[in-house]
Amino acid sequence: MKLRNLGALGVAVLLAAGACQQGTAPGASGGAKGTLKLGIDLPLSGGEVANGEPTRNGVQLAVKQANEKGGVNGWKIELNIQDDAVNGVHDPQQGAKNVQTLIADSSVVAMVGPYNSNVAKAQIPITNEAGLLQCSPANTNFGLTIPKYGAKDLRPKNPDKINYVRVATTDLSQGAAGAARAYELGKKVYIVDDTETFGKGVADVFEEEFKKLGGTVVKRDGQPKSNSDYTSLLTAAKALGPDVVYFGGTTPTGGGLLRKQMASAGMGNIPYVGPDGIVDGPGGQQGSFITVAGKEAAANSFGTIAAIHDIPNPQAFADAYTKEYTKAPGAYSAPAYACTQVILTALEKASGTTTDTKAIREAIRAYVTTPANKFDTVLGTLNFDENGDTSQKIISFYKTDPSAAGGKGDWVFEKQQDFAGK
């Protein structure tokens, strides 16, 4: 959710939170009952910094604000931050280890994360058994929550007990949105996916929806993130005359490199479309799509974000974020802030007078996953359905602009669409 260059629409409540890893924000007050921790698991190193860092910052900002107001229900909030990137790329096994670390810390009562769907797939069986509430700002794979796509298989110990929620809508919407955008750009598409849970899943939906629109898939290839040379695939695809190329995955799993090599293969003039995994930071930011692809090659690229862009008060959030971090918010900074608001609201309303952290964990989990409970967040008012999915089904559309960010290039907002009921 890019919030730069937006005007204020009204005053929304900016609830909640900041603090540094394992510590509280400078000047924080409150905490008559003591300290509780909020866990974070995100990819925070190497090529993942462009996504993970601004998402983490959204959580930290919410916690800092909560502590400056005296804490939540008598508690001061600290953070336990875990990095699930290994060698610069998100890693499901590391994510699983990280949630075990969070669960073992008895003062951690809930967590925000992860960023990537295959990491969530590895974590949910562990956090579900432990009863630790997870709120993801960015996961979109439908198999994580919807039973007919295998969600209950991720909860073998407690198949009917929800502990995982998300404020991003699913790839059933995002894949359809990408197909609609690609079909506007051309009727013949070449598809590449990164073979991961998110990338393959969103590409599957994209392919189905593109065909329904009347489009033709000239070829589809799956390539793991270890691939560093798409030249032979692009040469073969070019001969088939695609009008547009769709990539299912993220920048670190090949999205930026594929676009860079398209230019080298003489396909730089062909529009390139991808999901939120490629809509990250501006040119010059470590690991961003535009940095990896190169500003010129990144031109004529289009992407989707599985979250609302026109939030109730974009300027207030952008101003608070920019003041704290001296840079504009990232795509999932506000959703991460919203996840934190959800958890802190549950802490305030459901924890009562108990100081037993195990009881507080369960109270937060139960309150958040009750569909009747609504949450006023920076994204607007929302609740989670019986599967843990958000009531907001909005997809935002972006394109690259080489002249943005002072000539470094950046993603700019085009429009948003509500996919509720579709």
PyMOL commands that set and color helices and strands:
alter all, ss='L'
color gray80, all
select helices_A, chain A and resi 46-68+92-104+117-130+142-144+147-149+151-154+171-185+197-212+231-238+251-264+289-293+295-298+314-325+333-350+357-368+404-407
alter helices_A, ss='H'
color red, helices_A
select strands_A, chain A and resi 34-42+75-83+85-86+89-90+108-112+134-136+164-166+188-193+216-222+244-248+272-274+301-305+375-377+380-382+394-401+410-418
alter strands_A, ss='S'
color yellow, strands_A
deselect
rebuild
show_as cartoon
